[in-house]
Amino acid sequence: MLSIKGINKTYHTEDGDEILALTDIDLTMEDKEFVCFIGPSGCGKTTLLRIIAGLETPDSGTIFLNNEPIKKPGPDRGMVFQEYSLFPWRTVQKNITFSLELKKVPKAQREDISRRYLQLVGLSKFANSYPHELSGGMKQRVAIARALVNDPKVLLMDEPFGAVDAQTRNRLQQELLKIWEQERKTVLFITHSVDEAVYLADRVVVFSSRPGRIKETIKIDLPRPRDRTSVDANMYRERLLSSLGAEIENTID
């Protein structure tokens, strides 16, 4: 349902230099698939995610969602950033319903929709709270609910749990999988954690060092819920660490 063909992207610095971020990216994703991107820092993972979101344009290549070319942002793609990016002056509920207000959805309908997603992310009791009253994990749950409220076909997540502690991160991973199993969205998830990728993904796409290419794609053939400490999980972890480690050695700071 998501087809990425021949994507190339170059950035130009103020000094006139060219930085090739992505080259010859080809990838196809199935409907309702959970895919993790992993690779060295600066390899273009976020750039590709932003191109899929319609926030940046490639130099060449095309991306199709359900056979329609992606040329700009749209409600069929929801984005969750590492930074929570919530409006501090709006309550949790009003943060979630912001896009619905822009679409002029009637107030009663907005409230019904927001209640459903507040319950989905476990924040029903915090509907009238403000972002400064929430923990980091709670803020990211609000961001996930806000991304889901438009019923997107694809959920794009750029290291969404990178800013929380390890215990909260594990809990959020479990909660995300429950949401994914219930909502059945296609998910693209960027992470620097091999453990997170093995725990979450149907497939893990390993990127090379810059310029970013797809080095390999590894299918995680493990039943859910997954045991992080199992022999099979450790085998996948070691394979990913080996592949990623070779690229990190090639990274030039």
DATAGI-V532963 format. One record per residue. OMEGA is omega as a letter, one per 20 degrees, with the letter a starting at -180 (NA if undefined). Layout:
OMEGA  OMEGA
//
This chain:
r  a  a  a  r  a  r  a  r  r  r  a  r  r  r  r  r  r  r  a  a  r  r  r  r  a  r  r  r  r  r  r  r  a  r  r  r  a  a  r  r  a  r  a  a  r  r  r  r  r  r  r  a  a  r  r  r  r  r  a  a  r  r  r  a  r  r  a  r  a  a  r  r  a  r  r  r  a  r  a  r  r  a  r  r  r  a  a  r  r  r  a  a  r  a  a  a  a  r  r  r  r  r  r  a  a  a  r  r  a  r  a  a  r  r  a  r  r  a  a  r  a  a  a  a  a  a  r  r  a  a  r  a  r  r  r  r  r  a  r  r  a  r  r  r  r  a  a  r  a  a  r  a  r  a  a  a  a  a  a  a  a  a  a  a  a  r  a  r  r  r  r  r  a  r  r  r  r  r  r  r  a  r  r  r  a  r  a  r  r  r  a  r  r  r  a  a  a  a  b  r  r  r  r  a  r  r  r  a  i  a  r  r  a  r  r  a  r  r  a  r  r  r  j  a  r  a  a  a  r  a  r  r  r  r  a  a  r  r  r  r  a  a  a  r  r  r  r  a  a  r  r  NA
//
